[in-house]
Structure formats: C-alpha cells, structure tokens
Amino acid sequence: MTGVDEFVKYILNLYRLLPETPSKTNPNDRKTATALHQRQILMSTIESALLLGSVRRLSRSPDMPPLSPIRSLAYFLPVIQELLDHPIRDDYANYLRIKLHALNSKKDACRTQ
C-alpha cells in the first residue's frame, strides 16, 4: 500500500464512522481524499475539520429546519479550508472528540424515547 492509499483509507474511514455520514463511501469521496493528499493537507487538520463539522451539525437547535443529509466527503471541504485559514490547537481536537461523542449519545437517547 502506498502513502496515498493509506492516507485515503484513513480519511475515508474517519468520514464513514461519523454520525450522519453514509456507511459506505463512493468514488467521489476517494477522489476528494486523494485531492486532499495532493494538496498535502495534514490528516490531523482533516480529522479536526470532520469533527468540527459534525459537532456543529449535531449541536444545532432542534427548532431549526433539518439539514439535508451528508452524501459526500466534499461536504466538509469548507470546514477544512476554514481550519487551514485559522488553525486550531491540537488539544481542541480532543475536546471535539468528547463533544461529538456526547452529542451523538444524546441524539441516540432521544431517538429511543
């Protein structure tokens, strides 16, 4: 497996495991991940963007209209660009992981009631 293949596999796995993303990726997702590799964007930056985008979605007020489903890794490109323009501290990604887990657990609990 080459560096590109490992990078793409890692990014697609992160994307696929997020709440509200498809359980399977598509060829366009692979192209997007490959393009991110070609742009030499760090995996940590992409992971932080995926976490931040997901936390933002899950923390929206329930009074707001529902968002359309996430169908592609490209959904997160604006957040990736935001973090390239305004990087966050590494420890903030840990906070986002915890926050995402809590929000997703809360959402799951609401669904089962």
DAWOFEN-V124695 format. One record per residue. N is the residue number from 1. RES is the residue in one letter. PSI is psi in whole degrees, 0 to 359 (* if undefined). Layout:
# DAWOFEN-V124695
n:N res:RES psi:PSI
n:N res:RES psi:PSI
This chain:
# DAWOFEN-V124695
n:1 res:M psi:134
n:2 res:T psi:171
n:3 res:G psi:321
n:4 res:V psi:314
n:5 res:D psi:317
n:6 res:E psi:316
n:7 res:F psi:309
n:8 res:V psi:315
n:9 res:K psi:315
n:10 res:Y psi:312
n:11 res:I psi:315
n:12 res:L psi:325
n:13 res:N psi:316
n:14 res:L psi:312
n:15 res:Y psi:313
n:16 res:R psi:330
n:17 res:L psi:353
n:18 res:L psi:150
n:19 res:P psi:146
n:20 res:E psi:14
n:21 res:T psi:157
n:22 res:P psi:149
n:23 res:S psi:344
n:24 res:K psi:144
n:25 res:T psi:168
n:26 res:N psi:172
n:27 res:P psi:327
n:28 res:N psi:327
n:29 res:D psi:318
n:30 res:R psi:318
n:31 res:K psi:319
n:32 res:T psi:315
n:33 res:A psi:321
n:34 res:T psi:319
n:35 res:A psi:322
n:36 res:L psi:322
n:37 res:H psi:316
n:38 res:Q psi:329
n:39 res:R psi:358
n:40 res:Q psi:39
n:41 res:I psi:131
n:42 res:L psi:143
n:43 res:M psi:324
n:44 res:S psi:324
n:45 res:T psi:317
n:46 res:I psi:315
n:47 res:E psi:316
n:48 res:S psi:321
n:49 res:A psi:319
n:50 res:L psi:317
n:51 res:L psi:313
n:52 res:L psi:315
n:53 res:G psi:320
n:54 res:S psi:318
n:55 res:V psi:317
n:56 res:R psi:316
n:57 res:R psi:311
n:58 res:L psi:339
n:59 res:S psi:6
n:60 res:R psi:148
n:61 res:S psi:137
n:62 res:P psi:346
n:63 res:D psi:343
n:64 res:M psi:154
n:65 res:P psi:147
n:66 res:P psi:148
n:67 res:L psi:154
n:68 res:S psi:155
n:69 res:P psi:152
n:70 res:I psi:125
n:71 res:R psi:353
n:72 res:S psi:150
n:73 res:L psi:332
n:74 res:A psi:338
n:75 res:Y psi:326
n:76 res:F psi:358
n:77 res:L psi:318
n:78 res:P psi:326
n:79 res:V psi:321
n:80 res:I psi:314
n:81 res:Q psi:321
n:82 res:E psi:316
n:83 res:L psi:335
n:84 res:L psi:322
n:85 res:D psi:327
n:86 res:H psi:80
n:87 res:P psi:151
n:88 res:I psi:162
n:89 res:R psi:151
n:90 res:D psi:323
n:91 res:D psi:342
n:92 res:Y psi:329
n:93 res:A psi:323
n:94 res:N psi:318
n:95 res:Y psi:315
n:96 res:L psi:321
n:97 res:R psi:314
n:98 res:I psi:315
n:99 res:K psi:316
n:100 res:L psi:316
n:101 res:H psi:316
n:102 res:A psi:315
n:103 res:L psi:319
n:104 res:N psi:320
n:105 res:S psi:318
n:106 res:K psi:317
n:107 res:K psi:317
n:108 res:D psi:320
n:109 res:A psi:321
n:110 res:C psi:325
n:111 res:R psi:328
n:112 res:T psi:352
n:113 res:Q psi:*
